[in-house]
Amino acid sequence: MLVQGDTMSKDRRLFPQASLSRYPPLHLTLQTQVVGERPPHIFFTLNFLSCSVDEYYCLLVEYNLLMESNQAKPGLLCNPEASQRTLYPYVTGTSVVALKYKDGILMAADMGGSYGSTLRYKSVERMKPIGKHSLLGASGEISDFQELLRYLDELILYDNMWDDGNSLGPKEVHNYLTRVMYNRRNKFNPLWNSLVLGGVKKGQKYLGMVSMIGVNFEDNHVATGFGNHLARPILRDEWHENLTFEEGVKLLEKCMRVLLYRDRSAVNKLQISKITEEGVTISQPYSLKTFWGFSAFENPTLGAEGSW
């Protein structure tokens, strides 16, 4: 007997004593049928050794209730949305470094995308303009960054629909990203990114970051990933409020060069972007001049404990 599973609506109260353990063993066969763009229809065949009609419907009701209680687990009979987001990072980007300078915000990121520990992609753009006043950079899972960009596109479109002469500034976008990341963290389904958000609106410069669990702060210079350990000390020593554009670019290049030397996920292909009152400019990819002749690079174990 073939029964379409999603059409059964028997009330369990008709059979309060029903229990799967009370009846003979059954054989369950699952079949799926895809119709156009609709979700697959799920059918199941129940074959009993001996079973009355009432017992048969009891088992169907119990089975449907069991499947409803199992919706959170991915599988054939479960919610198709359950496993469409990142559970573990696969293709990731490394550090983003940003700072305030005299006229606005400067941000730098390389273009590497690592597939696990393999440097798989070398042309991944990880900085994007958001609306009229903001610039976003991201490290971490690339697909989650794309998901965030989709959220932000919807937010900016909704804001533009009002046509009231106002537009979202960097502080509002940063606050929105904080809520999104913290909300997803509370669902135990985080977006696997650390974000840097900078912008200028009405002459006010803004720079902040958000971690993958919603931790956020605002500062004069920020960095994500390995850059938080290696670039921030350089920025603390050399940053000052009246940096010119050329000085800011030189400082960012120094940070990116240190990261290239020390971070195995970094690549020597980067972009530097700036945002001012006039808008966003993202440079063409370019490489830094490097020197690998340091003795520590040529013989890393020299002078180390236990070495010759």
C-alpha positions as CSV (number, residue, x, y, z in Angstrom):
1,M,0.0,0.0,0.0
2,L,1.5,3.4,-1.1
3,V,0.6,6.4,1.0
4,Q,1.6,10.0,0.5
5,G,3.3,11.1,3.8
6,D,2.4,14.8,3.8
7,T,-1.4,14.1,3.4
8,M,-1.8,12.2,6.6
9,S,-3.6,14.2,9.3
10,K,-5.0,11.7,11.8
11,D,-5.2,13.0,15.3
12,R,-3.1,11.2,17.9
13,R,-5.9,11.6,20.4
14,L,-7.9,9.0,18.5
15,F,-5.3,6.4,19.6
16,P,-3.9,7.6,22.9
17,Q,-2.4,4.1,23.6
18,A,-0.5,4.0,20.3
19,S,3.1,3.2,20.5
20,L,5.6,1.9,17.9
21,S,6.9,-0.7,20.4
22,R,3.5,-2.4,20.7
23,Y,3.2,-3.5,17.1
24,P,4.9,-6.2,15.0
25,P,8.1,-5.3,13.1
26,L,7.6,-3.2,9.9
27,H,9.6,-2.6,6.8
28,L,9.9,1.0,5.7
29,T,10.7,2.0,2.1
30,L,11.3,5.6,1.2
31,Q,10.8,7.1,-2.3
32,T,11.1,10.6,-3.6
33,Q,9.5,12.3,-6.6
34,V,10.6,15.7,-7.8
35,V,7.9,17.7,-9.6
36,G,9.3,20.8,-11.4
37,E,10.6,23.4,-9.0
38,R,8.6,22.2,-6.1
39,P,10.2,20.4,-3.2
40,P,10.4,16.6,-3.4
41,H,7.2,14.7,-2.5
42,I,8.1,12.0,0.1
43,F,6.3,8.7,-0.1
44,F,6.7,5.8,2.2
45,T,5.5,2.2,2.0
46,L,4.7,0.3,5.2
47,N,4.5,-3.5,5.1
48,F,3.2,-5.3,8.2
49,L,3.3,-8.9,9.2
50,S,-0.1,-8.5,10.9
51,C,-1.8,-5.3,11.6
52,S,-5.4,-4.0,11.9
53,V,-6.6,-0.8,10.2
54,D,-6.7,1.1,13.5
55,E,-3.2,0.0,14.3
56,Y,-2.0,0.9,10.9
57,Y,-3.2,4.5,11.2
58,C,-1.8,4.7,14.7
59,L,1.6,3.9,13.4
60,L,1.3,6.5,10.6
61,V,0.4,9.2,13.2
62,E,3.3,8.2,15.4
63,Y,5.6,8.2,12.4
64,N,4.6,11.7,11.3
65,L,5.0,13.0,14.8
66,L,8.5,11.4,14.9
67,M,9.5,13.1,11.7
68,E,8.2,16.5,12.8
69,S,10.3,16.3,16.0
70,N,13.3,15.5,13.9
71,Q,13.1,18.6,11.7
72,A,16.4,20.1,13.0
73,K,18.5,17.2,11.7
74,P,19.5,17.3,8.0
75,G,18.3,14.4,6.0
76,L,15.8,13.2,3.5
77,L,12.7,13.9,5.6
78,C,13.9,17.1,7.1
79,N,13.9,20.9,6.5
80,P,15.8,21.6,3.3
81,E,17.1,24.9,4.8
82,A,18.8,23.1,7.8
83,S,22.2,22.7,6.3
84,Q,22.5,25.4,3.6
85,R,24.8,27.6,5.6
86,T,28.5,27.2,6.7
87,L,29.0,24.7,9.4
88,Y,32.8,24.6,8.9
89,P,34.9,27.1,7.0
90,Y,36.2,25.8,3.6
91,V,37.5,28.7,1.4
92,T,38.9,31.4,3.6
93,G,40.6,34.7,3.3
94,T,43.2,36.1,5.7
95,S,43.8,39.5,7.4
96,V,42.2,42.8,6.6
97,V,44.0,46.0,7.9
98,A,42.4,49.5,8.0
99,L,43.2,52.9,9.4
100,K,41.9,56.4,9.5
101,Y,43.9,59.1,7.7
102,K,43.5,62.8,7.2
103,D,40.8,62.7,4.6
104,G,39.0,59.4,5.2
105,I,39.6,55.6,5.6
106,L,42.3,53.4,4.1
107,M,41.8,49.6,4.0
108,A,44.1,46.8,2.7
109,A,43.6,43.1,2.0
110,D,45.3,40.5,-0.1
111,M,43.5,38.4,-2.7
112,G,44.2,34.9,-1.5
113,G,41.6,32.2,-0.9
114,S,42.7,29.1,1.0
115,Y,41.0,25.8,0.5
116,G,41.8,24.4,3.9
117,S,45.6,24.8,4.1
118,T,45.9,24.8,0.3
119,L,46.3,28.3,-1.3
120,R,43.7,27.6,-4.0
121,Y,42.5,31.0,-5.3
122,K,44.6,34.2,-5.9
123,S,42.1,36.7,-7.2
124,V,39.4,36.9,-4.5
125,E,38.2,40.5,-3.8
126,R,37.4,40.9,-0.1
127,M,36.6,44.6,0.0
128,K,33.3,46.0,-1.3
129,P,31.5,49.4,-1.2
130,I,28.3,49.4,0.8
131,G,25.9,52.2,-0.2
132,K,27.2,55.7,-0.5
133,H,29.2,56.1,2.6
134,S,30.7,52.7,3.7
135,L,33.4,50.2,2.8
136,L,33.4,46.6,4.0
137,G,36.3,44.2,4.2
138,A,36.1,40.6,5.4
139,S,38.4,37.8,6.5
140,G,37.2,34.2,7.0
141,E,34.7,32.1,4.9
142,I,34.2,33.6,1.4
143,S,30.8,32.1,0.9
144,D,29.6,33.7,4.2
145,F,30.9,37.0,3.1
146,Q,28.9,36.7,-0.1
147,E,25.8,35.9,2.0
148,L,26.4,39.1,4.1
149,L,26.7,41.1,0.9
150,R,23.3,39.8,-0.1
151,Y,21.9,40.9,3.2
152,L,23.5,44.3,2.8
153,D,22.2,44.7,-0.8
154,E,18.6,44.1,0.5
155,L,19.2,46.6,3.4
156,I,20.5,49.3,1.0
157,L,17.7,48.7,-1.5
158,Y,15.1,49.0,1.3
159,D,16.7,52.2,2.5
160,N,16.7,53.7,-1.0
161,M,13.0,52.8,-1.6
162,W,12.1,55.6,0.9
163,D,13.6,58.2,-1.4
164,D,13.7,60.7,1.5
165,G,17.1,62.2,0.9
166,N,18.7,60.2,3.8
167,S,21.0,57.2,3.4
168,L,22.6,54.8,5.8
169,G,25.9,55.8,7.2
170,P,28.8,53.6,8.3
171,K,27.7,53.7,11.9
172,E,24.3,52.3,11.0
173,V,25.7,49.6,8.8
174,H,28.2,48.6,11.5
175,N,25.4,48.4,14.0
176,Y,23.4,46.2,11.6
177,L,26.3,43.9,11.0
178,T,26.8,43.6,14.8
179,R,23.2,42.5,15.2
180,V,23.4,40.0,12.3
181,M,26.5,38.3,13.6
182,Y,25.3,38.2,17.2
183,N,22.0,36.8,16.1
184,R,23.6,34.0,14.1
185,R,25.9,33.2,16.9
186,N,23.0,32.8,19.3
187,K,21.5,30.3,16.8
188,F,24.7,28.3,17.0
189,N,25.0,28.9,13.2
190,P,27.5,31.8,12.9
191,L,28.7,33.5,9.8
192,W,32.4,32.6,9.8
193,N,33.8,36.1,9.2
194,S,35.6,38.9,10.9
195,L,34.4,42.2,9.4
196,V,36.0,45.7,9.1
197,L,33.6,48.5,8.3
198,G,34.8,52.0,7.5
199,G,33.2,55.1,6.1
200,V,32.8,58.9,6.0
201,K,29.5,60.8,6.3
202,K,29.1,64.5,6.8
203,G,32.8,64.9,7.5
204,Q,32.8,62.3,10.3
205,K,35.2,59.3,9.8
206,Y,34.1,56.0,11.2
207,L,36.1,52.7,11.5
208,G,35.0,49.6,13.4
209,M,35.1,45.8,13.3
210,V,32.8,42.9,14.2
211,S,33.9,39.4,15.1
212,M,32.1,36.2,14.1
213,I,30.3,36.1,17.5
214,G,29.2,39.7,17.4
215,V,32.0,41.3,19.5
216,N,32.4,44.9,18.1
217,F,34.4,48.0,18.7
218,E,35.4,51.3,17.0
219,D,39.0,52.5,16.8
220,N,41.5,54.6,14.8
221,H,43.0,51.5,13.3
222,V,41.8,47.8,13.2
223,A,42.9,44.5,11.8
224,T,41.5,41.0,11.6
225,G,43.0,37.5,11.7
226,F,46.7,37.3,12.0
227,G,46.9,41.0,11.4
228,N,45.4,41.6,14.9
229,H,48.6,40.2,16.3
230,L,51.3,41.4,13.9
231,A,49.9,44.5,12.3
232,R,48.3,46.3,15.3
233,P,51.6,46.8,17.1
234,I,53.0,48.5,14.0
235,L,49.9,50.7,13.8
236,R,50.1,51.6,17.4
237,D,53.7,52.8,17.0
238,E,53.4,54.7,13.8
239,W,49.8,55.8,13.3
240,H,48.9,59.5,14.0
241,E,45.8,61.5,13.3
242,N,47.2,63.7,10.5
243,L,48.5,60.9,8.2
244,T,48.5,61.9,4.5
245,F,47.2,59.5,1.9
246,E,50.8,58.6,0.8
247,E,51.9,58.0,4.5
248,G,48.8,55.8,5.1
249,V,49.4,53.7,2.0
250,K,53.1,53.3,3.0
251,L,52.1,52.2,6.6
252,L,49.5,49.7,5.2
253,E,52.1,48.2,2.8
254,K,54.5,47.8,5.7
255,C,51.8,45.9,7.7
256,M,51.0,43.7,4.6
257,R,54.6,42.9,4.0
258,V,55.1,41.7,7.6
259,L,52.0,39.5,7.2
260,L,53.3,38.2,3.9
261,Y,56.5,37.1,5.6
262,R,54.8,35.5,8.6
263,D,51.3,34.4,7.5
264,R,51.3,31.2,5.5
265,S,47.8,32.0,4.1
266,A,48.9,35.4,2.7
267,V,49.7,36.0,-1.0
268,N,51.7,38.8,-2.6
269,K,48.8,40.2,-4.5
270,L,46.8,42.9,-2.7
271,Q,44.4,45.8,-3.1
272,I,44.2,49.0,-1.1
273,S,41.0,51.0,-1.0
274,K,40.1,54.4,0.3
275,I,36.8,56.0,1.1
276,T,36.3,59.8,1.4
277,E,33.4,62.2,1.1
278,E,33.8,61.8,-2.7
279,G,33.2,58.1,-2.6
280,V,35.1,54.7,-2.7
281,T,38.2,53.9,-4.8
282,I,39.6,50.4,-4.9
283,S,43.1,50.0,-6.4
284,Q,44.0,47.5,-9.1
285,P,45.8,44.4,-7.6
286,Y,49.6,44.8,-7.3
287,S,52.5,43.1,-5.5
288,L,55.0,44.3,-2.9
289,K,58.7,44.2,-3.2
290,T,60.1,41.5,-0.8
291,F,63.4,40.3,0.4
292,W,63.8,36.7,1.5
293,G,67.6,36.7,2.2
294,F,67.3,37.2,5.9
295,S,69.3,34.6,7.8
296,A,66.2,33.6,9.8
297,F,64.4,32.7,6.6
298,E,67.4,30.8,5.1
299,N,68.1,28.8,8.2
300,P,65.1,29.0,10.6
301,T,66.7,26.6,13.1
302,L,70.0,28.4,13.5
303,G,70.5,29.3,17.1
304,A,67.4,27.5,18.2
305,E,67.5,25.2,21.2
306,G,68.7,21.7,20.3
307,S,70.0,22.8,16.8
308,W,73.5,22.4,15.4
